[in-house]
């Protein structure tokens, strides 16, 4: 998303790591005129839509750029005096800068496709051959300090455990998704 009136060069603000638990400390948050959104969020937006960019303020969509049905870009402007309570979409975002962390997420599902294995069932008939889903994200630069087995919450995404911390350019850190309920598992 390109924000016509966003900061032309990176600006940084100190923010709490967790809005409701200040004891967790603070982090540095980058602001820019170019930001990343989740594709799942970008496809919801139309020209004229006012959204809340979490921890920043409101913004308005001026143009949605598409290639076929795929959103490839959004242009808009900030409306920081807008009413956060009146917007339908509250979106997480990241400033576009080289310090973002590449992340590989492993999401594990059930190992079998049935609730109960009967005595005469062949195990190869009920093994879930798609029990692992892997996908890739970009993370905030503050994630560079996370350690092996540390737990974290990605806002609006869920809970994760660090398997492999960020160590070197070009290699993603690895997170395991922690389902919050059986609804998170799909067979």
N, C-alpha and C positions, 0 to 999 in steps of 0.2 A: 504494500500500500504506500503510495506516495502522497504525503501531506503537503500541499502547496505552501502552507504557512508554518510548517514544523521547523524545528531548529536545523539550519543548513549544515551545521557541523555538530558532532556529538556533544551533548550536555549531560551532566551526571548529577543525580540527587541521592542523598542518603535516605533510605526508606527502611521501615521495619521488615524483618524477614517474615513475620507472621502478624497479621493485623490484630488478632485477638490475644496474642501471647508475646508481649514485648520482651520477656525474659530471654527469648531466642536471639536477640540482638538485631543488628542492622545489616543492610547490604547496600551496595552501590547500584543504582539503576540508570541505564543509559536511555537517553531520549534523542530522537533523530527525525528528519523529515521522510525517512524511508523505514518502514516497519514490516515485520513478518506477522502474518495471521495464520491460524490453522486453516487449511483448505476447507474443512467442514464448516467453518464460520464464513469464509469468503463466499461460498456458493449461496448463502442465505441472503446476501446483500443486493439491494437494487439502488438505482439512482434516487437520491433524495432521502435514503434511510439515515436516520440519526442513531448512532450507537454510542455506548460508553466504552472507552478504552480504559480498562481497569488500572487504577493508580495514576491516571493521567487526567481524564475528563472526557467530554463528548467530542465526537467528530461526525461529519456528514459526508456521505458518498456522493461524489460528483460524476463519476464514470466507472463502469465495470468493463474491463477489457477481457475479451474471451477469444479463444481459439476453438471454434466449434462450440461444444458445451462446457469446455474447461475454462475456468477463471484463471487468467494469466497475470492479471494486475488489477489494482483498484486505485483510483485517484480521488482525492477528497480534501477536505479542509477541517481544521480544528474548530470546535465551537465550545470552548472551555467554560463559557457561562451557561451552557445548556443544563437542563435538569436531569441529573443522573437517574432519578427515580422514574422518569417518564420514558426511558428507552427500553425497547424490547430485548435488545441484545447487549450483554455485558461481556466484552471480549478481552481475552488475554492476548498479549502482543510482545514482540521483542524488537528492539532497535536493530537495524541492519548494520552490523559491524563485524570485523574479522575475529573478534574474541568469542563469538558464539561457539558453543560446544556441540560437536556432532554426537548423537546418542543413538544407540541400538537398543530397542525395547524387545524383550522376550516376554510373551504372554502365553501362559500354559493353560490348556483346557483339560477336560476329563480324559483319562487314558482309555476308558471304555465307552461305548456308545449306548449302553443299556443301564438301567438302574439296578437290575439284579441279574447275575449270571446264573443261569440254570445249570444243573448237573450235566446235561447232555450237550451243552453249548461248546462249540469249538472256539477257543480264545481268539484265533485269527479272524473269526467272523465278527467279533465285537470290539476289536482293538481300534481305537480312534487314530487313523493314520494322519490326521490333521490336528493333533493336540498342541502343536507349537505354532504360534503366529509371531513373526518377527517384522518389525517396522522401524522406521528411522525418523528422528525428530532433530530439531535444533534446540539447544538449551541455553539458558542465561549463563553469562561468563562466570557468575558466582558459583556455578556447579563445579568448576575446576577444583575446588577445595574439598569436595566430597570424598569420603574414604570407603574402602571395602566394607560391606555389610551395614553401612549407614542407611537409615530409613529416611524417606522424604515424601513430601506431598507435592505434586505438580498441580497447581491451581486449575480447577475445572477438568482435570484428567484422572486423578486418583493417587494411590499410594504405591511406592516402589522401594526396592532394596537395591543398593549399588552392588553389582557383581564385580565390575572392573572399573575403577576410577579413571578419570581422564588422565592420560600420561603423556601422549605425544601427538603432534600435529598429524592429521590424516587418519588417525585411528579413533573410532568412536568409544566413548565410555559405554558400558553395558549396564542396563537396568532390568530388573525383573519386576513385572507388574504383580501387585498383590490384590487379588479380587476382594471386594468388600462384602460380597454375598454370592450365593449360588446363582443369582440372576446374571452375574458377570460371566458365567460359563455358558458357552453355547455349543450344542452338539450338532 
